[in-house]
């Protein structure tokens, strides 16, 4: 089985972590994120563009109270250069990982290390909020495609972490992994990822994916240690205030 390429993962991201709505503005699609973060509040290119198209996209983003922000995907080199010339700065380069889910299922997690939930529990909301993932991001989870699930972890008899996973076309993606600070470096995040792999197979999928900022050293080390492969990157260009 071959792993999905970057183009496939862009579709998975859009389905498993969707904007509240999308607006077509010339050759750009603009996400209305409703405080859900950059991933759902940026503009993406669908084809060739002119400078006036960028102008129009900037106006459209400001009309919905969003700072002009573009997601630069593989193949968007011309847009990247044009935005750089306009003073846009690179922010949050992202790395995308994938692995065949069955490769992470040789060992089942301890029962309380990753407990599946049907929706965000209060303790999960508290854990996410402590890590900066507020109500806007929880709303993203609520509108994500199905199948989907949340996982909460208890470790050493105390709340330890939470995560979210959803699946599109047989490919699941893990989002919003947050570990309580005093529970870090104990393997909690690893168990949450492994549990997501079991969930993927149980729901008829075959591939587990995850994305994280390239600057997140701990997360990148974890995904590499699990044997996950880098299958693509993207970054954002933002117009400074």
C-alpha angles and dihedrals in degrees: 000000000000121000119243118266126232094271091056091049092052087060091047091051092050092050100042096040105028133179119245087246140340132230124203111220111175108294092350133084112208121203120217099214102183090211092313096128137259096304092066098031102057137093122244128197122241098183146330116342143192128219088254089059089058089049090053092047091052091053092048093051093049090051089063091045095255127134111242104270130165128193110222112209131182108293093030096104094125092052091046091055094045092051092047089054089053092055099262114152128217114249133178107358107207132210121208121211133191139179138170102266095225090063089069097049103079090102126037116220120246109271098252095041092082117010114185117231132188093225143359108299120210091253090053091051089051093050092048092046091052088057094048098263102129135182093288091065093045087056088055088058091049092057096041120118123268143286093054139144144180126226128204124192131212117192127176087003093298135095108276112169150326139219142176131221134184133174134225123182094342095312119107124199127201117219138175100024105178125171123196106249098240090048096055124114091032099099097260095130090048091055091049090054093047091049089052089055091055089047090052093055092042089056096049099262129126108195133061120202138176137177132207140166112275089233092062096096096178094051094045090050091051095051092046091049089054089058095250118158127228106241102170150336140221137175140192133246114209130187108233117233 
